[in-house]
Amino acid sequence: DKKHGRGTFFFKNSDRYDGYWVNGMPQGEGRMIYSNGNIYEGQWHEGKRNGYGVLTKRSGDHFEGHWVNDMREGQGSFFYSDKNKLFVGEWVDDQPKTGVYTEVEDEEADKGPKRPYFQDPYVLPPIPELKLADPTLLLEKAMERTKRVRSHFRVQYIPLEEMFTSQELMDLRTAFDAVSMGQDFVDRQALQVSFSNLGIFPSEEMLDELLSSIGRLQEDEPITFEVFARC
């Protein structure tokens, strides 16, 4: 008996989840209220934050963007409440990688005379203006480079339902079943045949690179449908 459908669950550590369940794990849309006061509301996959979601911390910090395998990954924005600054850009391994920091104007702030910066160690100076010849082009190239380097990692954890349409998944399953002979897995030779049925003809080197990029390094390791689709 496993939790399935819509429901609320109180964990022993005082976390509380309210949302959808599949096979005993949070799946789909849901909200987690953590015991430390943080709140996450968004998409889940197999019990982990995966997809689009919003994390609001008790401190007032606020993240809105994409998650992969329980970590911030891809496009996202983060508001730093203590600094009153906003970062918008690419995230890698739960950390901001490439993007833009901006100051958020506070209409409620004191309009009195400004004190010299650093007179108070808690008063931060404004972010200096960029003096690069073409900062926009430089930023675009850096973000594209980050996306390209991290694409293989993201492919390992993004649910297949988000990567393909229903028709595409059916076509992939048909190609896989045509060479699996009723089994749940295929070998490398059958994998190449299934690729050729889809009009794709990878070399041995390319096939090695594809399998390596999704964590399949051993040649004799069985190739399941999910591995086949992620290639």
N, C-alpha and C positions, 0 to 999 in steps of 0.2 A: 504494500500500500504506500503510494507516494503522493505528495501534494500535487494537484493538477487543477488548472483553472485559476479563477480569481480568488484571492484570499489574503489574510493578514497573519503574520507569524511573529511572535516575540522570541528572540534568541536569548540564550542564557546570559550573554554578556550585556544584555539590555538593549541591543540593537533591535529595531523593528522594521519589518519589510511589509509593504502593502502593494500588491500588484499581481501579475500573472505568474503562474508556475507551470513547468513542464517536467515530468519525471522527478519531482522533488526538488527542483532548482528554479530560482528566479529566471524567467524567460519572457522576453517581450517588454512591454511597458511596466514600469514599477517605480516605487519610491522607497528608499532606505533612509531611516532616521537613525543615525549612529549614536551610541551612548555618549560620545564626546560633544554632541551638539551639532555636528555636521549633517547636512542633508543632501542626498543625491537623488535626482529625479530624471529618469530617462530610460534608455534601452538596456536590456540585459540579454546575455546569451550564456547558457549553461552555468548560471550562478555568478557570472562576472559582468562588470560594466563593459558593454560592448555596443558601439553605435553612437548615436547622438545623445548627449546628456548634460545636465546642469548640476554642478556641485557648489553648494553654498556653505561656507564654513562659519563656525560660530564667531570667528574673529571679524567677519564681515567680508573676507576675501570671497571672490566669486569667479568660478570657471564655467564657461559655456563652449561646448565644442564636441569633438569626436574622441571616442575611447576605443582601444583595442586591447583585449586580454587584461582588463582591469586597470589599464594605464592610459593617461592622456597621450594621444597619438594622432598626428595629422593637424588639420585646421582647428584653431581654438583661440578664445580670448580669455584673459585673466585680469581681474581688477584687484589691485593691491590696495586694500583699504587703508593701511597705515601710511602709505606713501601717496595715496590719491593718484595713482598712475595705472594706465591700462596697457597691457601687451596684447597685440593681435598678430598671429602668425602660425608657424609650424611648430608642433611639439614632437619630441622624440624621447622615448623611454621615460615618459612622465615629466619631462623637463622642457622649458621653452628653448627652441633651437635657433630659428630664424624668423624675424618679424620686426614690428615697429612698436616702440614705446611712446606713449603720448601722455601728457598731463590732463587730468580731468578737472575742469573748472568747477569750483564749489561756490555756488551763488550765495550760500549762507556764511561763507568765510568772512572774517573781519576785514572791512574796507579801510582800516586806519593806515597810518604810515608804515612802510615796510622797514624791518630791521635788517642790517647787513647779514648776509648768509654766513652760516657757521658760527655766528655769535652764540646761537643755541645749537648744541649738537643734534637736537631732534628736528631742526628745521633744514629741509633739503633744498638745494638750489634747483632751478628749472633745468630741464634737459637742454643742452646746447644745440643750436641749429646745425644741421648737417652742412658741410662744406664740400661734399663730393661733387664731381662733375655731373654725374647722372645717377643719383642715389636710387631712383626707382628701378632702373635697369639692373643695377647691382643687386638690389634686394630680390628682384624677380629671378635672377640667375641663381642666387643662393638658395631661395625657396625651392626652385625646380631641382637643384642638386640634392637637397635634403629629401624631397619626395622620391627621387629616383633611387637613392641609396636605401631608403626605408621601405620601398614598395614590396620587396620580397618578404620582409618581416610581417607586414600587414596582411599579405595574402595568406599567411599561415593561420591567422586567427579570425579573420572576418568571416561570418557565417556565409555559407554558399548561397542562401536565399537572398543575401544582399549583393552578391557578386553577379548573379545570373537571374534572368527572368525564368518563369515556370517553363516556358517552351524551350529555352536554352538548356535547362537542367534535364528536361526530357530527352533532348537530342544527345546530350552527353551520356545519359544513362543508356540510351539505345546503342551508342557506339561502344560503351564499356561492356554491356551484356553480350554484344555480338562476338566478343573474343574471350569472355570469362568462362564460357562453357558451364554456366550455372553456379560458378564459384563466387565468393565474395571478394576475390582478389585476382590479380593477374601478375605475370612476370614481365621483365623488361621487353622481351621480344613481342609479347602480346600487346604491351603498351604502345610500341611503335606501330603495330598493325592498326590499333584503334585510332591512333593519330592519323595514319594514312587514310582511314575511312572518313575522316573529317577534312581531308585535303591538306593535312599538315605533315611535313616530312622532315623532322628534326634529325640532325646528325648525332652520332654517339656523344660527341663533345657537348652539344647543345642539350641533349637529354641528361647527361651528367650534371650540367649546370642547373637545369630545371629542378631535378630531384634534390640536389644539394641546397638550393635556395629555400626549399620548404622543409629542410631538416632530414631528408632521406639520403644518408650517405653510404649505406651498405648495399652492394649490388644484389644480394640475395634476399633483401627485405621485401616481403609481400607488398604489392601496390593495391590499395583499396580504391573504391570509387571516389572517395573524398580526396585522396592524394592525386588520383587521375584528373579530377576536376580542377584542383588547385594548380596543376601544371600548366 
